[in-house]
């Protein structure tokens, strides 16, 4: 699944932005619309950290008792 910031995500966002611009939306609004539509789609949302280290310091992780 593509993550925000990945090449596939950025490519999809650029395509959505171009489509919005062609339909008459301003540049800034087209960028916001593309980002919003991708963030709403569950296929393009982040899955969260991929490793234990990505969850943060061991003592500060949720569910860690000590």
C-alpha positions as CSV (number, residue, x, y, z in Angstrom):
1,X,0.0,0.0,0.0
2,X,1.5,3.4,-1.0
3,X,2.5,5.6,1.9
4,X,2.2,9.4,2.0
5,X,5.5,10.8,0.7
6,X,6.2,7.8,-1.5
7,X,6.7,8.1,-5.3
8,X,3.3,6.4,-6.1
9,X,1.5,8.7,-3.6
10,X,3.1,11.8,-5.1
11,X,2.4,10.7,-8.6
12,X,-1.3,10.1,-7.8
13,X,-1.5,13.5,-6.0
14,X,0.0,15.2,-9.1
15,X,-2.5,13.6,-11.4
16,X,-5.4,14.6,-9.2
17,X,-4.1,18.1,-9.0
18,X,-3.8,18.4,-12.8
19,X,-7.4,17.1,-13.2
20,X,-8.6,19.7,-10.7
21,X,-6.7,22.5,-12.5
22,X,-8.3,21.5,-15.8
23,X,-11.7,21.7,-14.3
24,X,-11.1,25.4,-13.4
25,X,-9.9,25.2,-9.8
26,X,-7.0,27.6,-8.9
27,X,-3.5,26.1,-8.3
28,X,-3.6,26.3,-4.5
29,X,-7.2,25.0,-4.2
30,X,-6.3,22.1,-6.6
31,X,-3.4,21.1,-4.4
32,X,-5.5,21.2,-1.3
33,X,-8.3,19.2,-3.1
34,X,-5.8,16.5,-4.2
35,X,-4.3,16.2,-0.7
36,X,-7.8,16.0,0.9
37,X,-9.1,13.3,-1.5
38,X,-6.0,11.1,-1.0
39,X,-6.1,11.5,2.8
40,X,-9.8,10.4,2.8
41,X,-9.1,7.3,0.7
42,X,-8.2,4.3,3.0
43,X,-6.0,2.8,0.3
44,X,-3.7,5.9,0.4
45,X,-3.5,6.4,4.2
46,X,-0.4,5.6,6.2
47,X,-0.3,2.2,8.0
48,X,1.8,3.7,10.8
49,X,5.3,2.7,11.9
50,X,6.7,-0.3,10.2
51,X,9.1,-1.3,13.0
52,X,9.2,-1.3,16.8
53,X,11.8,1.5,16.6
54,X,9.4,3.6,14.6
55,X,6.9,3.6,17.5
56,X,9.3,5.8,19.6
57,X,11.4,5.3,22.8
58,X,10.6,2.0,24.6
59,X,9.5,3.7,27.8
60,X,7.1,6.0,26.0
61,X,5.3,3.5,23.9
62,X,1.5,3.0,24.5
63,X,0.9,-0.2,26.5
64,X,4.4,-0.4,27.9
65,X,4.3,-0.9,31.7
66,X,7.9,-0.2,32.4
